[in-house]
């Protein structure tokens, strides 16, 4: 069923256009994200900044900017429940998809995926788990509301996390540099 100037497109044509629009948006976002990561990694390599430092700073901040803008807009529109739900569900959904599909694909074709969990990953897990636990406690003790001062508690926790992450990343970079120097001296 075709559409003209006077006739709206049929439901099936609308559906097809929406699906094509959604898929092209996902493809463009994937392309932009991949290129942004590649540029940041190149800049990090050229300046000597480790990928771990880039991961906890520029890449992590870039990854959450969209959520920050969207959640702030939803909260300002007066739908605080949706904003808070989005804060917790968006990362969960992202982790399920961005970790679940690649692991499923890898294990289907190559077998079990062996990973090593480093100190920075453990610190990140502890930070997220602590914030979730603390938010649950504060929410329960405050009658299902989060006081403004709690935002500053979260900012402080994030600041401590960033400092510890950067210390760990720089310490690991120094250890690698010392190993490289020792290897060059031995040869």
C-alpha positions in Angstrom: 0.0 0.0 0.0 1.6 3.2 -1.2 1.1 6.6 0.3 0.6 9.9 -1.4 0.2 13.5 -0.5 -3.3 12.9 0.8 -3.0 9.4 2.2 -1.0 8.5 5.3 1.4 5.6 5.0 0.0 2.2 6.0 0.7 0.7 9.4 3.1 -1.8 8.0 5.1 0.9 6.1 5.2 3.0 9.3 6.5 0.0 11.2 9.2 -0.7 8.6 10.3 2.9 8.6 10.5 3.0 12.4 12.6 -0.2 12.4 14.9 1.2 9.7 15.2 4.4 11.6 16.0 2.7 14.9 18.6 0.4 13.3 20.3 3.2 11.5 20.4 5.2 14.7 22.0 2.2 16.5 24.5 1.8 13.7 25.5 5.5 13.8 25.8 5.5 17.6 28.0 2.4 17.4 30.2 4.0 14.7 30.5 7.2 16.7 31.3 5.3 20.0 33.9 3.1 18.3 35.6 6.1 16.7 35.6 8.1 19.9 37.1 5.2 21.8 39.7 4.7 19.1 40.7 8.4 19.1 40.9 8.5 22.9 43.0 5.3 23.0 45.3 6.8 20.3 45.6 10.1 22.3 46.3 8.0 25.4 49.0 5.9 23.7 50.6 9.0 22.2 50.7 10.8 25.5 51.6 7.8 27.6 48.3 7.6 29.5 47.3 4.0 30.2 44.1 2.5 29.0 43.1 1.9 32.6 43.3 5.6 33.4 41.3 6.4 30.2 38.7 3.8 31.2 37.9 5.3 34.6 38.0 8.8 33.3 37.3 9.9 29.7 35.6 6.7 28.5 33.5 6.3 31.6 32.4 9.9 31.6 31.6 9.8 27.9 29.6 6.7 28.4 27.4 8.3 31.1 26.8 11.7 29.6 23.7 10.6 27.6 22.2 9.0 30.7 23.0 12.1 32.8 21.2 14.4 30.3 18.2 12.1 29.8 17.8 11.4 33.5 18.1 15.1 34.4 15.5 16.0 31.8 13.1 13.3 33.1 13.6 14.5 36.7 13.0 18.2 35.7 9.8 17.2 33.9 8.6 16.1 37.3 8.9 12.3 36.9 11.4 11.6 39.6 10.4 7.9 39.9 11.2 7.3 36.2 14.5 9.2 36.6 15.6 7.2 39.6 14.5 3.9 37.9 16.5 4.9 34.8 19.6 5.6 36.9 19.6 2.0 38.1 18.1 0.2 35.1 20.1 1.9 32.3 23.5 0.6 33.5 21.9 -2.8 34.2 20.5 -3.0 30.8 23.7 -1.8 29.3 25.7 -4.5 31.2 23.3 -7.2 30.2 23.5 -6.4 26.5 27.1 -5.1 26.2 28.5 -8.0 28.3 25.9 -10.7 27.7 25.9 -10.8 23.9 29.7 -10.7 23.3 30.2 -13.4 25.9 27.4 -15.5 24.4 28.9 -15.1 20.9 32.4 -15.8 22.1 31.5 -18.9 24.0 29.3 -20.3 21.2 32.2 -20.2 18.7 35.4 -20.4 20.8 34.4 -22.1 24.1 34.7 -20.7 27.6 36.0 -17.2 28.0 38.9 -16.9 30.4 39.3 -13.6 32.1 41.5 -12.1 34.7 40.0 -9.8 37.3 42.5 -7.1 38.3 42.5 -4.9 41.3 40.8 -2.0 39.4 37.9 -4.2 38.4 37.5 -5.3 42.1 37.6 -1.7 43.2 34.9 -0.8 40.6 32.7 -3.6 41.8 33.2 -2.6 45.4 32.4 1.0 44.6 29.2 0.1 42.7 28.0 -2.4 45.3 28.7 0.1 48.2 26.8 2.9 46.5 23.8 0.6 45.7 23.8 -0.7 49.3 24.1 2.8 50.8 21.4 4.2 48.5 19.1 1.4 49.6 19.8 2.1 53.3 19.4 5.9 52.9 16.2 5.5 50.9 14.7 3.0 53.5 15.6 5.3 56.4 14.4 8.5 54.7 10.9 7.3 53.9 11.6 6.3 50.3 13.2 9.6 49.5 16.8 10.7 48.9 17.8 14.0 50.7 19.9 16.5 48.8 22.8 16.1 51.1 23.0 12.5 50.0 24.1 13.7 46.5 27.2 15.2 48.1 27.9 11.9 49.8 27.7 10.2 46.4 30.0 12.8 44.9 32.5 12.2 47.8 32.4 8.4 47.3 33.0 8.9 43.5 35.9 11.3 44.3 37.5 8.7 46.6 36.9 6.0 44.0 38.5 8.1 41.2 41.6 8.9 43.4 42.0 5.2 44.3 41.5 4.1 40.7 44.1 6.6 39.4 46.5 5.6 42.1 46.1 1.9 41.1 46.4 2.7 37.4 49.5 4.8 37.9 51.0 2.2 40.2 50.4 -0.5 37.5 51.9 1.8 34.9 55.0 2.4 37.0 55.4 -1.3 37.6 55.2 -2.0 33.9 57.7 0.7 33.1 60.1 -0.7 35.6 59.7 -4.2 34.1 60.4 -2.8 30.7 63.5 -0.9 31.9 64.7 -4.0 33.7 64.1 -6.1 30.5 66.1 -3.6 28.4 69.0 -3.6 30.9 69.2 -7.4 30.9 69.3 -7.5 27.1 
